[in-house]
Amino acid sequence: MERQYHQWFSPRLGFDMGLVSYGHYGTPLLAFPTSGGDEWEMEGQGMIRTLSPYIEQGRIKVFGVRSVSDASFYNRGAHPFHRSWMQKQYDEYIRWEVVPFIHDHCKGIPPIAVMGASLGAYHAANSAFKHPDTFKWCFAMSGVYDMRRFMDGMYDDNFYFNNPMDYLGATTDPWFYQQIATSQVHLATGSGAWEKPEETYRFAALLRHRNIPHHLDDWGPQGGHDWPYWHHMMWEYIGRTF
């Protein structure tokens, strides 16, 4: 399997960010790590090994990115408005640095898929709903989609526009509905170990209320909050989709 490591200084974030690509061809799949993860997490947790048949067949090309949760929502030593500002910067890093890199790497402008589990599911969903013209498939597993618990009761525009439970609850933009109608969003949960399905169900209820297309996938006992569950889900999702 072809594997390449890339790193550059992000002017938006103010430090170096790494990215790992796996594969030679296929639909680009941008993989967000869990809260403490980096660009190597998908490989370290065996997800690349699980998906390797699809990667080697040229069905997908995976791009693993680093999280900045230690500098944003998980940075309890920072003011809440700094946390929300860092999340805004991370979203812009993904859209205006990582996406152009993927397009250049793939020698075109293909639609991109996103995936993530736990906090990575938030990043995947936030990216898919904020940029539905760019990210056309989303696989969000065991996610949390309301980040107010990380803001110590404080609130600003940077937070609002990166908190899906807020900005999607008020959207009326025709462009958004036109774009999301051509996207495929999967919110995965279940009754397995350590899972909190109520988080996903509450988000899905809001999407349903706003007539935003999505799939609420309850995997039952096959849906839990741990890597073996997420491996199984992604194996099935990729096999069915690409």
C-alpha positions, -999 to 999 in steps of 0.1 A, spaced: 0 0 0 13 35 -9 17 56 22 29 92 23 35 117 51 30 154 46 35 183 70 32 221 67 29 251 88 -7 263 91 -10 301 93 -45 297 106 -35 275 135 0 289 141 18 256 142 28 226 120 1 201 111 7 166 98 -13 145 73 -9 109 62 -23 96 29 -29 59 22 -35 45 -12 -30 54 -49 -65 61 -62 -101 62 -52 -127 84 -35 -108 106 -10 -118 97 26 -108 123 52 -105 106 86 -108 126 118 -92 112 150 -108 109 184 -102 135 211 -66 127 218 -57 114 184 -33 125 157 -28 119 120 -14 84 128 -44 72 149 -62 54 120 -31 34 114 -23 28 151 -58 17 159 -59 -7 129 -85 11 109 -61 13 79 -55 -24 81 -93 -31 82 -99 -9 52 -68 -20 33 -86 -42 8 -107 -12 -3 -76 10 -4 -56 -15 -24 -85 -20 -48 -85 18 -55 -120 23 -41 -109 48 -15 -78 69 -7 -76 77 30 -62 110 44 -56 110 82 -55 144 99 -45 156 133 -69 169 159 -64 202 178 -88 194 206 -60 199 232 -59 236 220 -96 240 215 -126 224 233 -104 203 256 -82 232 266 -95 239 301 -67 263 308 -79 287 280 -108 311 280 -139 296 264 -138 321 236 -103 311 228 -115 275 226 -143 284 201 -119 305 181 -95 276 178 -123 254 166 -132 281 140 -95 281 129 -95 243 127 -126 243 105 -109 268 82 -77 248 82 -97 217 70 -116 236 43 -89 260 30 -57 240 35 -65 203 37 -92 202 10 -70 220 -16 -42 196 -7 -65 166 -13 -76 180 -46 -40 186 -57 -30 152 -45 -58 135 -64 -51 156 -95 -87 169 -97 -116 182 -77 -134 150 -66 -161 150 -39 -147 140 -5 -160 117 21 -155 123 58 -154 99 88 -148 100 125 -158 84 158 -164 100 191 -151 136 189 -141 127 154 -177 122 145 -184 158 156 -157 170 132 -169 149 104 -205 160 108 -195 197 113 -175 196 81 -202 178 61 -229 202 72 -209 234 69 -194 225 35 -220 203 18 -206 213 -16 -172 198 -7 -180 168 15 -206 145 0 -204 114 23 -203 115 61 -198 85 84 -202 99 120 -200 71 146 -208 75 184 -207 112 181 -216 142 202 -231 171 182 -238 197 209 -205 211 223 -219 234 250 -205 213 278 -170 225 267 -178 262 269 -184 268 307 -217 284 300 -203 310 276 -213 316 240 -201 335 209 -205 335 171 -175 313 166 -191 287 188 -226 290 173 -213 285 138 -194 253 148 -221 238 170 -243 217 147 -272 216 172 -274 254 169 -267 265 134 -287 236 118 -316 243 141 -320 278 125 -309 273 89 -332 283 60 -305 287 33 -318 273 0 -282 267 -12 -276 245 19 -307 224 12 -298 221 -25 -263 209 -16 -272 186 13 -298 169 -9 -270 154 -29 -250 143 1 -252 111 21 -249 115 59 -248 85 82 -251 90 120 -242 57 136 -250 45 172 -261 14 190 -266 -3 223 -231 -17 227 -206 -10 254 -199 26 265 -223 40 239 -246 69 245 -272 67 218 -293 95 231 -267 120 218 -272 107 182 -309 104 185 -313 140 197 -292 153 168 -312 131 143 -345 145 158 -333 180 151 -323 171 115 -356 154 109 -375 185 123 -355 207 99 -361 183 69 -323 178 65 -316 145 48 -297 120 69 -295 83 79 -299 74 115 -282 40 117 -288 21 150 -265 -9 149 -279 -24 181 -254 -45 200 -230 -41 170 -228 -3 178 -206 6 207 -181 32 217 -149 15 209 -126 7 179 -138 -29 172 -174 -15 166 -161 13 145 -140 -11 124 -171 -32 116 -192 -2 108 -166 13 84 -160 -20 67 -197 -22 59 -201 15 50 -172 15 25 -183 -18 10 -218 -6 4 -209 30 -8 -178 29 -30 
